[in-house]
Amino acid sequence: MAHVVTSERASGTTYTVRWRDGSRFRQRTFSVKREAERFASKVEDDIAVGNSTAPLIRNSKPFQQVAEASLTSASGRLKPRTLDRYVQVYRRHVFPYLGSRRIGSITSEDVERWIAELAVTPTARSGIPLHPSTVKHAFIAANKVFRYAIRHRLITHNPATGTELPRVQHDATFAPQFLSGAEVEALMAALADCTPDDVSVMVAAYCGLRLGEMQALRVGDVDVLRNWIKVQRTLVRTKAGWREDSPKSANFTRVVPMNARVVAALSAYLAEHSERHYPSARLWPGRNYAGGGDWRGGLNWDKRMDYESFYCRRFRAAAEAIGRPALRFHDLRHTAASLWAASGVPLEMVAAALGHAGT
């Protein structure tokens, strides 16, 4: 039961509603008796249906505190990279608007106003408004906090429910590129002086591995006798730097077949690999970018392959040399899919080799 207690103070008469919620005693003070009585009825209705009355207290927890608790509870289920992304989204797009607000005081209008402001917020780098997909990701992150708060009976309803988001318009100028077999060979030839870049391009174009999967390959993942590459890990960038991680789903872990051309190239490459006798050794070495002479640009088996350097220093120039200046490394994955399909491989097998979900 909720009780209204009248008190005489120097500032005037006050009316305090007091009640018991589980093992805790709560109260809220009003200056108008009618408002206190209405509030007391609301309290009794919530208690009768089993709802928590915590949201009715004005000093409910700040949104940021609830968000941090939500992340802590989910940290064991999320991969480090995913957790870092949520942290960045909260810090950049959510906390500046909602972080200091009491979560019980946030209304649907507040959420809609926040989304509207995000949609016209210019980015620091380009000065153009945030992309609708960025706004959507921020909304999803905030919605997770509201759902967490409902689960823990901090609020009784989700103010994000029903919020309309900006429509995502995909860039009409983007189109994946597909190389022919002859163009793949020409790209490799353009990188022939930068071995093993030519071999890695061949593997990507004929086996369809993702960039992170390519970078995480080890010597033991390549079986030239059985003609396959086993994909069982990926390289991801986290707040702490690059790290190897397990695939995102079971579909990502797979065995990818190699054609005779790839088998021959990898066999020759492994024969010269300084760590070929160690299955856990990295398949692709890094390079030295300090000093001068033969040292600069030389292979370094103690370093990991630096994709940014590879793309800017060598891949981009090779792509321009074959008349494909807009070629991305990921287009080699598209190329593998198209070459498999053109050779008559069933689409189900193509999807399985690529590690697509639902296969």
N, C-alpha and C positions, 0 to 999 in steps of 0.2 A: 504493500500500500504506500501511496505517496501522501505526504502530509505537508500542509502549508503552515509555516510558522511566521507569525507577525512580530516584527522587532521595531523598536523606536530608536532612531539614530539622530545625530545632530543634523544630518542632511535631510531627514524626513523618515517616513514610515517605509519599511522594506518588507517584502514577502518572500520567504525562502522555502523552496520546495525541497523536501528531503525524502529520500527513499533508499531502499536496499536492493542492490543488483547482485545477486549471488552472494558472495562473501564480502562484497564491498559496499560501503555506504557512500552515496553521492548526494550532491545538492546543487541547486542553482537559484540565484536570487533575482527578484524582479522588483520594480518600483510601483507596478500597477497590480492590484489584487486580481483583477479579471484575467490578466495574462498569466499569472501564477497558477490560477485554478485551471485554465485551459492546458497549461503545460503539465500539470499534475495528472490530468485526464489522459494526455498523450503518453506519459510515463506508464500509467497503469495499463493502457492498451498494449503497449510494447511488451511489458512484462507478461501479460496474459497470453500472448501468442508466442512467447519464448524469444523475443528479440532482445539484443543487447541494448542497454540505454547509454552506452559509452558515447555514441555519436551525438547525443543530446547535450553533452557537456561542452561548453565553449572552449575549454582548454584541451581539446583533443590533440593528438600527436600531429606534428608538422608533416606535410607530404614527403619531404626529403627523408625524414627519419623512418617513415613507413617504407619508402622505396629502398633504403639501405637494408632494412630488415628483410624485405622481399628478396633482394639480391643475395643476401647471406643464406637464406633458406634454399635458394635455387643453385647456389654455387657448386654443390655436389652433383647436380644433374646437368649443368651446362659445361660445354667445353671452354677452356680458357679464352679462346678467341671470341666466342659468342658473349661471354661474360664481359670482356673488355669493350665490345661494341655497345652493350647496354650501358655500361658506365659512361662511355663517351656521349651517347645519345642523351642520357639524363643530364650530364654536365653542360652540354652545349644548348640543348633545345627545351628541356623540361624544367629543370630546377630554376633557371632565371625567371620563369613565369609562375610556377606552382610550388617551388621548393619550400618557401617559408609559410605558405598558407596552411592553416589547420585543415586536415583532410576532411573532417566532418563539415567544414564550412564551404567546400568547393561545390558549386552547383553546375547544372548542365549548361547554363548560360556562360559560366566561367570557362568551361572547356571549349565551347564553341568560339568564344572570344579569343582564347589562346590559339586555337587552330587558325583562325582568321589572321591573327598577327603573324604567326609562323609563315603563312602562305605568302606574305609580302615582305618578309625579313630578308635583306640582301646578304649574300655570303661575303665573308671577309676577303676571299681570294678574287672572285670575279665581279662582285657587286650586283649580280643578278639575283632575283628572288630564289629562295630554296626550292629545289625540285619537289614536285608533289610526292614522289616516293620517299623523300627524306621526311616530309611532314607526316606521311603515313607511318613510317617507322617510329617517329617520336610519339605519335598517338598510341601505337601498339604498346610501346614501353610504358606509357602512363596508364593505359588500360590494365596492364598486368598488376600495377600497384593497387588500383581500385579493386580489382578482383581479389587480390591478397587481403586487402582491408576488409572486404565483405566476409571472406573465409574466417578471419579472426575477429569478426563482429565489432570492427572499429567503425563501420558505417553500415547503414541499412539498405542503401541502394547505390547503384553505379552511375555516377553523373556523366560518364562517357557513353552510356548506352544511347544509340540513335544519332550520334554525332555524324554529320555528313562531312566527308573528306574531299579535298581537291582531287579532281580526276587526273589520273596519271596518263600523260600523253607521251607515247614512245617516240623517240626521234625517228622521223620518217627517212632521214638521210642515212641511217645506219643500215648496213647490209653485210652479212657474213660473206667472206670470200672463200672460194673453193679453188684449189690449185689442181692442175692436171698432173699426171705422172711426170711429164716432161718438165713442167715448171718446178716440181719438187726436186728433180735431179739438177736443174739449173740453179736453184737456191742452194743446194748442197755444194755445187761447184764453186759458187761465189764465196762459200765459207771454207773451202778446202784448205786454205792457208791458216785456218784457225781451229784445227782439230783440237778437241772433239766436238766443236760446235756443229760441224756438218753431220756427225753421227747422231747427235741429240736431235737435230732437226729431222733427220730421217726417221728416228723412233717416234717422234711426235706426229709426223705426217702419215706414217703407215700403221701406227698402233693406237693413236687417238688418246693419249694420256693427257690429263690436265696438267697445268704448269706445276702446281704443288706436288702432284704425284711424280712428275719427272724429277723435280729437285730432291725428292725424298728417296729415290731409288738407291738400292745398295747392290753390291756385286752379287750377293746371294739371291737377289730377286730375278736375275737373268739366267735362264736355263737354255743354252744353245743346243743341247741334245734333244730336249723335248719341244723346242721351238716356241717357247712362251716366256712372257714376263709376268711375274706375280706382283700385283698392286695391292699393298697391304698397309700403307701409311701415306700421309701427305704432309707437306711443309706448310705451316701457317705462321702469319705474323701476329704476335701478341704485343701487349704493352711492354713486356720484358724483352722483346726481340723475337727473332725467328726460332721456331721450335717444331720438332716433328710431333705429329698427332695421329691418332687412329682415324680412319675414314669416317665421314659424317654418318654413313648408313651402311648396312650390309651390302647394298648394291655396289658401293664403291670398292669393296674388297673383291677382287676378281683375278682371273687368269686371262691375259690378253695374248692371242696368237701372233707370231711373227712370220712374215714371209721369208723366202730364201735370201732375198737381198738384204734384209735387216739382220738375219742370222749371220750372214757372211761378214757384214760390217761390224757387228758387235763382237764376233769371234776374233776378228783382227784387232779390234780396239782392246778387248780384254787381254789379249796376248801381250800387249804393251803396258797394261795397267800395273803400276808399281805396287798396288795393294790387292792384286787379283787373287791371292791365296787367302784373303780374309773376307768371308761372306758378309760381315757387318760393315765393311768399308764403303764409303760413298762411291757411287758409280761415276758421278761427274765431279771433277776437281774445280777448285776456284783458281783465281789468277792473282799474281802480284801486281799491285798498282802503285808501288812506291819505288824509289830508286831510279836507276837508268840501265842502259845496256841490255844484255840478254835477260837480266832479272825482271825488268819491267814488262808486264804482260805474259810472263812465263807461267806455266802451270804450277799450282801449289796444291798438293794432295791433302794438306792439313786444313785447307779452307773449303768452305762450302761454295758451290756455284752461285755467283752473284747475278741474278737475272737482270736487274736494272742496268748493270754495266754491260752485260751481254747484248741486251736489246739496243741500248743507245750507241754502243761502240761498234757492234758488228752486225746484228740482225737487221737493223733498219737500213744500213748501207747495202746489204745483200738483197733485201726486198726491193730497193730502188733499182738495183742493177738488173733485176729480171722484169722491171716494169710494173711492180706492185708496191708503190710507195706507202699505201695505206694498210698493208698487210700487218696483222697482229699475230702474235705467237698462238693465240687461241684459235686462229683460223686454220692452223695445222690440224687441230682436232676435227674441225668441220671437214677438212680435206680427207682425213682418214675415213670418216663416215661416208662421204660421197664416193670414194674409191672402192670401199667395200660394197656399197649398194650397186655401183656400176658393174662390179665383177660378178654379181649374182648372189651375193651373200644375203640370206633372208633378213628382213628388217628386225625380227626378234633377236637374232644373233648379233646384229650390229648394235642394237640397244644394250644387250648384255655386255658386249666388249667395251662399250663406252661407259658402262656403269650407271646407266640412267635408272631413275627410280621407277618402280612398277614392273621391272623385268623379272 
